[in-house]
Amino acid sequence: MRNYDMGNDCKEKILMIVAGGTGGHIFPSFSLISKMKNYSFVIITDQRGKIYYEEHFSKKTLNFKIFIHKVTSPSNKKLILKIFSLFQILISLLKSLLIIVFQKPNVVVGFGGYPTVGPLLAAKICNIPSIIHEQNAIIGRANKLLSKISNKLALSFADTKNIEDINNIIFNGNPVRHEFEEIGNIDYVKSISKKPFTILIFGGSLGSSYFSKQLTSIICSLPDEIKKEIKIIQQTRKEELETVRNNYRKHKIEAEISCFFQNIHEKFKFANLIITRSGGSTVAEILASCRPAIFVPLPNSFDNHQFENAKFFETKNCGWLFDQINNSKSDFQKLIKDIFKNPKKLIIVNRNIRKLSKALSKLRNNKTPSEFLSDFILKMTNNQKKESKDLC
């Protein structure tokens, strides 16, 4: 637990945010926090998430507390590990009840992952209004369970799969940093004519060995007339950084390689094409920035949600889906060559994403996802104050 003085006025409005420790769960909460004026924050996450949140709040003048709950997935095939995970969830529930008693949040918002289970159950027991936010095109296992007890299920995809109860649904979209939304307003057609042709490659918050090895090899095998016209901006694992950098140097390809880009939205601005995984936060950033992308879903993602996310874009002609298991390296190379030689395809995809973005925005009354969600939470806060029927 990290304690910070939340002051006397924090009793007015307190938002509890609960999220698993991956960037896909946590980054949307950052966008929400930026819109929540005059709120203090109680954060429940795991050890991985603690690092993200501490760094985020270190740059803000906000009142907050961070609580660490260790919870592993009960989906493990070994019975003893299942039992241990359920025990962890029980401990998390008991801790969450105490947190709610002493911190008295007005609303609880869960962003997915098993660390959300105990706190959302505690919110139900204490009659605290709650929202579960689903980032992907197929609902996660923890969120599917919690959607049965939360007041609202906020969806990033209007046609999310495996939803059982449609009565408590709101379409929210996936909150992203406003910088990505600003990129979406840039004239992409003008940028496509600039040289060099820039390809941004990143494999999610932890990087991807597939991108560092196989994809780098594919790009280095492109014809010389293409290699001399392109620039690569690539995020790679720290241990693979020098190898990737040397490969591009050997093949005389202009490249900017780093194990982490602090402000990756700056790289989006210059990207003619993005090659990336298809986690919830990544596809939301693509949608907001209207940048054409080749999606390479993580093969072992839970319930194959990355494939479903990418398929959503492909079926609407808003991007390309490449299956690294069922497609070959030559297929990928052929796809990159075709896109490079036919830039009109990029312009068409950009326009289709822009149309999709505007259509989805209408479902939120022309508000951004973070604006829509923050307004909804404010209404829940006001209603909760009027009722004042907390059981805890």
C-alpha positions in Angstrom: 0.0 0.0 0.0 1.2 3.5 -0.8 -0.3 6.2 1.4 -0.7 9.9 0.5 -2.5 12.6 2.3 -5.8 12.9 0.5 -6.8 16.1 2.4 -10.1 17.1 3.9 -12.0 17.9 0.7 -11.5 14.4 -0.7 -14.5 13.2 1.3 -16.7 14.9 -1.3 -15.6 12.8 -4.4 -13.5 9.7 -4.3 -13.2 7.3 -7.3 -11.8 3.8 -6.8 -10.1 2.4 -9.9 -9.2 -1.3 -10.1 -7.0 -2.8 -12.8 -4.8 -5.7 -13.6 -1.1 -4.9 -14.1 -0.8 -4.8 -17.9 -0.8 -1.7 -20.0 -4.0 -2.7 -21.8 -5.9 -2.6 -18.4 -4.1 0.5 -17.0 -3.7 2.9 -19.9 -7.4 3.5 -20.3 -7.6 4.4 -16.6 -5.0 7.1 -17.1 -7.1 8.8 -19.7 -10.1 8.6 -17.3 -8.1 10.1 -14.4 -7.1 13.1 -16.6 -10.8 13.9 -17.0 -12.0 13.5 -13.4 -11.8 17.0 -12.0 -12.1 17.5 -8.2 -11.8 13.8 -7.5 -9.3 11.9 -5.3 -8.3 8.4 -6.3 -8.0 5.0 -4.6 -6.2 2.5 -6.8 -6.2 -1.2 -6.4 -3.8 -3.1 -8.7 -1.1 -5.7 -8.6 2.7 -5.3 -8.3 3.1 -4.7 -12.0 0.4 -2.0 -12.0 2.0 -0.3 -9.0 4.9 0.8 -11.1 2.7 2.3 -13.8 0.5 4.2 -11.4 3.4 5.5 -9.3 5.0 6.9 -12.4 1.8 8.4 -13.6 0.9 10.1 -10.4 4.4 11.4 -9.9 3.8 13.8 -12.7 0.4 14.9 -11.3 -0.7 17.0 -8.3 -3.5 14.7 -7.4 -4.6 13.0 -4.1 -4.3 9.3 -4.3 -3.7 6.0 -2.5 -2.4 2.8 -4.1 -3.2 -0.7 -2.7 -1.5 -3.8 -4.0 -3.5 -7.1 -4.3 -1.8 -10.2 -5.5 -4.2 -12.3 -7.5 -3.4 -14.9 -10.1 -5.7 -16.4 -12.7 -7.9 -19.3 -11.5 -7.9 -20.7 -15.1 -4.8 -22.7 -14.4 -5.2 -26.4 -15.2 -3.6 -27.5 -12.0 -6.1 -28.0 -9.2 -3.8 -26.8 -6.4 -3.1 -23.5 -8.3 -6.9 -23.0 -8.9 -7.5 -23.3 -5.2 -4.6 -21.0 -4.4 -6.0 -18.4 -6.8 -9.5 -18.6 -5.3 -7.9 -18.1 -1.8 -6.1 -15.0 -3.2 -9.4 -13.6 -4.5 -11.0 -14.2 -1.0 -8.1 -12.3 0.7 -8.5 -9.5 -1.9 -12.3 -9.4 -1.2 -11.6 -9.0 2.6 -9.0 -6.3 2.0 -11.3 -4.5 -0.4 -14.1 -4.4 2.2 -11.8 -2.7 4.6 -10.6 -0.3 2.0 -14.2 0.7 1.1 -15.1 1.1 4.8 -12.2 3.5 5.5 -11.8 5.2 2.1 -15.6 5.5 1.3 -15.4 5.7 -2.5 -18.4 7.1 -4.4 -17.9 4.9 -7.4 -15.8 1.9 -8.3 -14.5 1.4 -11.9 -12.9 -1.9 -12.9 -10.7 -2.1 -16.0 -10.3 -5.9 -16.2 -7.9 -8.6 -14.9 -8.4 -10.9 -12.0 -7.3 -8.2 -9.4 -10.7 -6.6 -10.1 -12.8 -9.5 -8.9 -12.4 -9.0 -5.1 -12.9 -5.2 -5.2 -16.0 -5.3 -7.4 -17.6 -8.0 -5.2 -16.9 -5.8 -2.2 -18.5 -2.8 -4.0 -21.6 -5.0 -4.5 -21.7 -6.0 -0.9 -21.4 -2.4 0.2 -23.9 -1.1 -2.3 -21.3 1.1 -4.0 -22.1 1.9 -7.6 -19.7 0.1 -10.0 -18.7 0.0 -13.7 -16.8 -2.7 -15.5 -14.9 -1.5 -18.6 -14.2 -4.1 -21.3 -11.4 -3.1 -23.8 -11.7 -6.0 -26.3 -14.0 -7.3 -29.0 -14.7 -10.4 -26.8 -15.4 -10.0 -23.1 -12.7 -11.2 -20.7 -13.5 -14.0 -18.2 -13.2 -11.8 -15.1 -15.3 -9.1 -16.7 -17.9 -11.6 -17.8 -18.3 -12.7 -14.2 -18.4 -9.2 -12.8 -20.8 -7.9 -15.5 -23.5 -9.8 -13.6 -23.1 -7.8 -10.5 -21.9 -4.4 -11.6 -24.3 -1.5 -12.3 -22.9 -0.9 -15.8 -20.8 -2.8 -18.4 -18.9 -0.2 -20.5 -17.9 -1.6 -23.9 -15.2 -0.5 -26.3 -16.7 -2.4 -29.2 -20.4 -2.0 -30.0 -20.8 -5.6 -30.9 -18.6 -7.3 -28.2 -18.9 -11.0 -28.3 -20.0 -13.3 -25.4 -22.2 -10.7 -23.7 -25.0 -12.4 -21.7 -27.0 -9.5 -20.3 -27.6 -6.5 -22.5 -29.7 -4.5 -20.0 -26.8 -2.9 -18.2 -24.6 -2.0 -21.2 -23.3 1.4 -22.3 -21.1 1.9 -25.3 -18.2 3.9 -24.2 -15.2 3.2 -26.4 -11.7 2.8 -25.0 -10.2 5.9 -23.4 -6.9 7.0 -24.9 -4.6 10.0 -24.4 -5.9 13.1 -26.1 -2.6 13.3 -28.1 -3.9 10.3 -30.2 -7.2 12.1 -30.9 -5.3 15.2 -32.0 -3.3 13.0 -34.5 -6.6 11.9 -35.9 -7.3 15.5 -37.0 -4.1 15.7 -39.1 -4.4 15.5 -42.9 -3.0 12.0 -43.6 -3.2 12.4 -47.4 -0.5 15.2 -47.2 1.7 13.1 -44.9 1.7 10.1 -47.2 3.5 12.0 -49.9 6.5 12.9 -47.6 9.7 10.9 -47.8 10.9 8.6 -46.4 8.0 6.1 -46.1 7.9 5.6 -42.3 6.9 2.3 -40.7 6.3 2.2 -36.9 6.7 -1.2 -35.4 5.9 -2.0 -31.8 4.6 -5.1 -30.0 2.6 -3.9 -27.1 3.7 -2.7 -23.7 6.3 -5.5 -23.4 7.7 -5.6 -26.9 7.6 -8.7 -29.1 10.4 -11.2 -30.0 8.5 -12.1 -33.2 8.8 -8.5 -34.3 12.5 -8.3 -33.4 13.4 -11.5 -35.2 11.0 -12.5 -38.0 9.6 -9.1 -38.9 13.1 -7.5 -39.0 14.3 -10.3 -41.2 11.3 -9.8 -43.5 12.0 -6.0 -43.9 15.7 -6.6 -44.5 14.7 -9.0 -47.3 12.7 -6.4 -49.2 13.9 -5.3 -52.6 16.7 -2.6 -52.5 14.5 0.0 -54.3 12.0 -0.3 -51.3 14.7 -0.4 -48.6 16.2 2.9 -49.6 12.8 4.6 -49.5 11.7 3.5 -46.0 12.5 4.4 -42.4 11.8 2.0 -39.6 10.9 3.2 -36.1 10.8 0.1 -33.9 10.3 -0.8 -30.3 12.2 -4.0 -29.3 13.2 -5.9 -26.3 16.3 -4.6 -24.5 18.3 -7.8 -25.0 17.5 -7.7 -28.8 18.1 -4.0 -29.4 21.7 -4.2 -30.7 21.0 -7.2 -32.9 18.0 -5.4 -34.6 19.9 -2.2 -34.9 22.9 -3.9 -36.6 20.6 -5.8 -39.0 19.1 -2.6 -40.3 22.5 -1.0 -40.5 23.9 -4.0 -42.4 21.0 -3.7 -45.0 21.3 0.1 -45.2 17.8 0.8 -43.9 17.3 4.0 -42.0 16.1 3.0 -38.5 15.3 4.4 -35.1 15.4 1.6 -32.5 14.6 1.7 -28.9 13.4 -0.6 -26.1 10.8 1.9 -25.1 9.3 5.1 -26.5 8.2 7.4 -23.7 5.8 9.3 -25.9 4.9 6.9 -28.6 2.1 9.2 -29.9 5.0 11.4 -31.3 6.0 8.4 -33.4 2.4 7.9 -34.6 2.5 11.4 -36.1 5.2 10.4 -38.6 4.0 6.9 -39.3 2.6 6.1 -42.8 2.0 2.5 -41.7 2.0 0.9 -38.2 2.7 -2.8 -37.6 1.6 -3.8 -34.1 -0.2 -6.3 -31.9 -3.9 -5.8 -31.4 -4.5 -5.4 -27.7 -7.4 -3.2 -26.6 -5.4 -0.1 -25.9 -3.4 -0.4 -29.2 -6.5 -0.7 -31.4 -8.1 2.2 -29.6 -5.0 4.3 -30.3 -5.2 3.3 -34.0 -8.8 4.2 -34.1 -8.3 7.6 -32.4 -5.3 8.5 -34.6 -6.8 7.1 -37.8 -3.4 5.6 -38.8 -3.5 2.5 -41.1 -2.1 -0.6 -39.5 -1.2 -4.2 -40.0 -2.3 -6.1 -36.9 -0.4 -9.2 -35.8 -2.5 -10.7 -33.0 -0.7 -12.3 -30.1 -1.4 -16.1 -30.7 -1.9 -17.1 -27.1 -4.0 -14.1 -25.9 -6.9 -15.1 -23.6 -9.9 -16.2 -25.6 -8.1 -15.1 -28.7 -9.2 -11.6 -28.0 -6.4 -10.0 -30.0 -7.6 -11.8 -33.1 -11.1 -10.6 -32.6 -9.9 -7.1 -32.1 -8.0 -7.2 -35.4 -10.8 -9.0 -37.2 -13.1 -6.1 -36.3 -10.9 -3.7 -38.2 -10.2 -6.0 -41.1 -13.9 -6.7 -41.9 -14.5 -3.0 -42.0 -11.5 -2.4 -44.4 -9.9 -0.4 -41.6 -6.6 -2.3 -41.5 -4.9 -5.6 -42.3 -4.8 -8.8 -40.2 -1.7 -11.0 -40.4 -1.8 -14.4 -38.6 1.8 -15.2 -37.7 1.0 -18.9 -37.2 -1.0 -19.6 -40.3 0.7 -17.1 -42.7 4.3 -17.3 -44.0 7.1 -14.8 -44.0 6.7 -14.4 -47.8 3.0 -13.6 -47.2 4.0 -10.7 -44.9 6.7 -9.5 -47.3 4.2 -9.5 -50.2 1.7 -7.5 -48.1 4.3 -4.9 -47.2 5.4 -4.6 -50.8 1.8 -4.3 -52.0 1.0 -1.5 -49.5 4.2 0.4 -50.4 3.6 0.3 -54.1 -0.1 1.2 -53.8 -0.3 4.1 -51.3 -3.9 4.7 -52.3 -4.8 1.7 -50.2 -3.4 3.5 -47.2 -5.5 6.5 -48.0 -8.7 4.4 -48.3 -8.0 2.7 -45.0 -7.4 6.1 -43.3 -10.7 7.4 -44.6 -12.5 4.2 -43.5 -11.1 4.5 -40.0 -12.1 8.1 -39.9 -15.7 7.2 -40.9 -15.8 4.5 -38.3 -14.5 6.8 -35.6 -17.2 9.4 -36.4 -19.9 6.8 -36.4 -18.9 5.4 -33.1 -18.5 8.9 -31.7 -22.2 9.5 -32.4 -23.1 6.6 -30.1 -21.3 8.6 -27.3 -23.2 11.9 -28.1 -20.0 13.1 -29.9 -17.9 12.9 -26.8 -14.5 11.2 -26.5 -14.5 7.9 -24.6 -12.9 9.5 -21.5 -15.3 12.4 -21.6 -18.3 10.1 -21.9 -17.1 7.8 -19.1 -16.2 10.7 -16.8 -19.6 12.3 -17.3 -21.3 9.0 -16.6 -19.3 8.5 -13.3 -20.2 12.1 -12.2 -23.9 11.2 -12.6 -23.4 8.0 -10.6 -21.6 10.0 -7.9 -24.4 12.5 -7.6 -27.0 9.8 -7.5 -25.1 7.9 -4.9 -24.9 11.0 -2.7 -28.6 11.5 -2.9 -29.4 7.9 -1.9 -26.7 7.5 0.7 -27.6 3.8 1.4 -24.1 2.3 1.9 -24.2 -0.9 3.8 -20.5 -0.6 4.9 
